[in-house]
Amino acid sequence: MITDHPAVEGGPDFNTWLAEHRAVGVHLKDRERAIHDALADFCEEYTVWPRAGLGIVASLWGFEPEVSVFAEDANATGHWFHLPDLSGPTGVDYDRLADEFDRDRADDYSDVALITWPGNNGLRIVRHTFAMRIFSGVSPWAKEFYRNTEDLLRLGFLHSGLADSLGLADAMREGGVPSLEVARHQAFSGPLGGLDSETQL
């Protein structure tokens, strides 16, 4: 089912774009059409826009920035990546990433997807939330990841009301709470310093 979706700035709305995209596929040869249709099906299911080739760079919490291949809206509130591309930023080899992907997919996580078409073993695509799990649980940079995002996570707990419900609000406010702007800067610049990126997660 096609859902309403914010337009990419300067472009058509999502439903219009998807209809135009599918219309182009009708004129392609068999293999090209199969790939084209598989990508269109993924975009429709997850309501995402293709970004490959557009140079949309996402800063991964202060680590090596990576090119996003799909984005969830014009404001880039969510990004999807080719799984192999996360090996460099996370410091985790591809075989381990693939194991984590397969495990999460078997557990029906919504932020991992396998795009397939006839004659292909599948294209592994993951959302930035998968990358967060890798950084926090598998990456050799886990301590740095937590250090970079500590204040941002603390603000999230406080603003969501979760800290209050858990009785942790006073402890989390101890010593002062930085502004969201300061916390975001810390999370996205990290130990590597300022990174040139068009988008920050």
C-alpha positions, 0 to 999 in steps of 0.5 A: 500500500502506498502511503503519503510521504513528504516530497524531496525538496524541489521534486514530486511527492512520493506517490507521483515519483513512484508512479513515474519510476515504475512507468520507466521500468516498463521500457527496460529489458528483462534483467534491468526491469527486474532490478528496477522493479525490485528497487521500486518495491523496496522504496514502496514498502519502506517509503524511501527515496533512492539517493545513490549517486546524489552524494548524500553523506551522513555523518555516523556519530563522529566516525567516518561519514558514509553515502546514504543510498536511500533516505526517508524524507527531504529532512533526512530523518532516516538513512539506509546504507549498503551493508558492506559500506558500514565495515569501514566506519564501524571497524567490523569486518563484512562477514561479522556484519553479514552475520548480524544482518542475518540474525536480525532479519531472522528476528524480523527487525524492520531496519534490515532488508534484502532486495532480491531479483532473479539470478541475484543472491540479494542486496543487503540494505540496513537503516542507520538504527542497525548501524547504531546497534553495531557501534554499541554492541560489536564495534571496537569503537563502542566506548567512543560511540557511547562517549560521543552520544552520551549527552544526546541520549541523556536528552532523549531520556529526559525529553521523552519522559522516560527518565521520569518514569524510571526515577532517573531524571534528577540523576540525569540532570545532575551537573547540568544538561547541555542544549540539544545543539551542543549535544548534537555537535558533540555526537556528530563531531566526535573524536575525529573533529568536525566532519564535512557532511550534508546530513547528520544522523 
